[in-house]
């Protein structure tokens, strides 16, 4: 296929012209970032591109640095000026350098952080068959307003249909999307929720039945509409969630093997939701695991007493030894480190 080679030539010419023509705007934006956010002006973060190659993405900072007492969430860290540079995509201008040196393309699936690698499905990881891009089919089809699963569907559609015509169409739509400031953030979030793993299932549907600031409840049902059980997730602060799964009374239409498969799938979806809420830990009362302890242990849960870092969380310590805990990310890599989407 000859187009990837032609595409690289377009990327070189386009990024070089962009850096040259937009030079004054880049300098002006850099000065404003320095005035509003201080040094450093440029935010860098490891991202993954074609073939699983890791590179450091460059962007203008749009957030204050994290502060344990003042700025802990994205919403608190995002300034008025930061919202403006995100909405207008001015924060992306330094990424033209990544395009120039070959880390990225002007058009392609948006390169994401390294921690997502272990969470992709076999289909989703195919997004790395092409270079990551400044803009892509997902970015002009809803941007951050889309669910992660929908965004990855669009990434795969691009991989399978990449052509000069497709790239030109996306490039044109990128300008209109930025001009209209569409999809800058996900509904209910300052930016975009993290990807915690696919929320799609061929076995189970989650139907939300209640939601408050701290609590969300779902009824898990099979595809045929039969109840599997009640699920809930409770916030325990920025980095932890309490999850519960209360199975429905035994259903004669399920044998024990089918029921175990369904309950395992429900637990997977619950943990993915907790991870997607930027939690580092998921907790579950021991009393809620009665009769299913093996299921929870095989999903990564352990007694809190075996995880000192989790047991010291202020919202959790009062529960003592009555909790199981699942570490949702490597302990050396917390959600705060990964969510510096500045």
N, C-alpha and C positions, 0 to 999 in steps of 0.2 A: 504494500500500500504506500503510494508516493506522498499522500497528503501530509503525514506527520513531519516529513522533511521540509515541505513547503511551509507548513505551519510554524516551524521553528524559525524560518527566515522572517515570516511576518511578525513573530514575537520579538525578534531582535530589532527590526526596523521600528515597530510600534512602541516598544519600551524606550528605545533610544530617543525617538521623537518626543515621546511623552515626557521624559525627564528634561529634555531641552526646552520644549515649549512651555511646560508647566513649572519650569524652574522658579520663576518669581513667586508663583502661588505656593510652591513647596517651601520656599524660604519664609514667606509671610506666615504660613501655617505653623512652621517650626517656631517662629518668634512668639506666636500666640500661645502655643503649647507651653513654651518656657514660662510665659507670663502667668498663665492660669494654673499650670500643674508643676512647674519647676523642672529641674533636671532629674533623670535623663529625659530627653525629648523623645527618643525612639524606644519603643517597646519591642523586644524580640522574644520569640518563643519557638520551641521545637515543633515542627509540623512534618507531616508525611506526604510525600509526593509519589511520582511514578516509580513502580518497582519496589515500593517500601522504603525508598531513600528518605532519610531524615535531614532536614535543613532548618535554618533559623529564619523564620518569617519576620519581616520588619514592618512595623506600623507606627504611626504617631500615637502617643499615649492619649487616651480619652478618659482615663480614670485617675483618681487619687490613689496613692499606694495604700495597701491595707493597714488599718490601725485597730488594735484589739479593743479599744474603748469607744472609738468614734465612728470608724468606717469599716464595717465588717461585711456588708452585703453589696452586691453590684449596684443596687438602687442608691445606696448611700455614697458609694464611691464615684458614681457617674455624675459629673458636673453638668451645668447648663451648657457650657461650651463643649463638653464632651458629647453631649447629646447631639449638638449641632454637627460636629465633625463626623459622627457616626451616620447621622441622617443623610448627610451630603457625600459620604464616603471619602472625605478628605483624609481620614485616618489611613486609608489604603494607599495613598500616593507613594510612600517609601517602598511599597511592595513592587513597584516598577523595577527596582534594582534586582529583586529576586527573579523577575522575568528576564531581565537583561543577562544575568549570569547563568540562566538555564535551570534554576530551581523550579520555576513555575512557567505557566503559559498565560497569555492574556485571557483565554477562554478555557475552562475545564472545571471539573469538580473542585469545590472549595477544599484546600488542604486543611486537615484537622489535626488535633493533638495526638501524641503518641499513645496516650492511655486508652484511646478508643480501639486500638488494634486488636486487643483480645476480646472485644465486645461485638465486632462485626460478624454477621452471618457469612457463610461462604459466598453468597451472591453480593453482599454489600462490599466485601473487600475487593471486588473487581473494579471498584472506582479507582484503584491504584494502577490500572492498566494504562492510564494516560497521565500526563502531567497535571498536577493541580493548577487551578486557574484563579485569576483575580475575580472573574465573574463566571457564571455557569448557568446551565438550564434551570437549576433550582433557585438561583439568585434572582432570576427574572420571572419566576413562576410563583412567587410568594415570599421568597427570601426567608427571614426568620419566623414568619407567621406560619410556616408549614411545620408539620410534625417531622421528627427525624426520619421515620420510615418513609414518608412521602418524599423527603429530600433525597434519600438514597435511591429511591425508585427513579427519580429524575436524573441522578448521576449515572445510573446504569443505562438509562435511555440515551444519554449523551455518548457514553462509551460505545454503544452499539450503532450510533448513527453519526458519529463525528465526520464532518465534512466542511469544506469551505463555506458552502451555503448555510449550514447550521451555525457556524461560528459568526458569520456576518449578521445573521438574524439575531443571535444572542447579543452581539455587540451593540446593535441598534437598540434592542430592548433594554439593555443595561442603562443607556443614557436616559430613556424615558422612566425607568424604575427609580433611578437616583433623583431625577428631576421631581418626580411625584412623591419621593420619600416613602415608598411603599415597603411594608414588611420589615421595618427597621428592628422591631423587637417582637418577641412571641407574646401573644395575649396573656396578660397576667404576670409578665416578667419585664425587668428593666432591659435585658438583652435577649438571651436565648437560654432555655434550660439545657443542662448538660445531657449528653447522650449516655444513658445507663444500660443500653442493650435494647434489642428490638422488643416492642410492645405488641407485636403481632403474634397470633397463635392460630394454628389450625384446629386446636382442640377446645379453647376456652375464650369466652368474651367477658370483659369487665364492663359492667353497667354501673355508672356512678349513681349513688342513691342519696348521698349527703356530702356536703363540703362546708367547712368553716375555715377560719384562718389557720387553725392548728390540726384539724382532723379531716380526713377524707375517707369515705366508705364506698365500697363497691359490692355488688352482688356478682359473684363469678358463676357463669352459666356455660353449659356445653353449647356447641353450635346448634344443637337441636332445641335449645332453650331450657334444658333441665338444670335445676340449681345444683351447684357444686358446694357453695358455701359463702359466708360473709367475710369480706376482707376489709381491713382498715389500716390506715397509716397515720401516726400521730407525730408531730414535730417535737423533738427534744432539744431544740436550739438549732444553731446553724449546721452542725456537723453530724447529727444523729437523728434517726427515725425509729419509732416503735411500731412494729408491724404485728398484726394478729390475723390469723385465719381460723375461722370457726366453721368446720365442715358441716354440711347439712346432715340430718339423720340418715343412716344407711339407706341407700336406694337400691331396691331389688333389681333395677335395670342395669346396675353396674356390678360386675364381679370384683373381687378384691384387687386383682391385677389392674383392671381398668381404673378403679378408684385411686390407686397409688399413682398411676401415670397422670391422672387429672390433678391430683393434689400437688405433685411435683411441678407440674406446669404452672399452677396457680402461684406457688412459692417463687418460681423463677420470675414470673411477671411482677410480683410484689417487690422482690429485690431489685429488679431493673427500675421500677418506679422510685424506689428509695435512692438508688444511685443517680437517677436522673434528676432528683431533687437536690443534688449536690451533697448528699450525706456521705460521710466516711465510714459510718457504722450503722448497722441495723440491729435492733434488739427485739427480742421476743420473750414474753413471760414463759417460764418453764411450765406453768399450769396450762398454757395454750397448746403445748406440744404433746399432751397426753395421748399415748398410743401411736404417736408419729415421730418419736425422738430420732429414729434412724434416718427418717426423711430430712429432718433439720440438720443433723450432723453431716449427712452426705452433701448438703447444700452449703456447708462451710460454717455452720453455727458451732460455737463452743461456749462453755461456761464463762461468765464475765471474769471470774477469778483467774482464768488462764490468760487474760488479756489485760494487763495492767494499764495500758494507755487508754483503753476504753472504759475501764472501771473508774478512772479518775474524773470522767466528765461530770460536771456539777449536777446535771439533770438526771444522771443515771446512778450516782453513788448511793442515793437513798433507797434504791431497790435492792441493794446488797447482792446476795447470791441467788436471787430468784429469777435471774435473767440469763438468757443465752445471747451471744453476740456474734454477728457476722461482719468481718472486715470487708468493706466493699471496694477498697483500693489498697494497693501496697502501702504499708504504714509509712514508708519514707516519702510517699507522694500523696499529699492530702488534696482535698478538693480546692483549698485556697490556692495552692501552687498552680493547679491546672486551670483555674477560672480567672486568672489574671488576663482577661481578654481585653487588655488595655490598648 
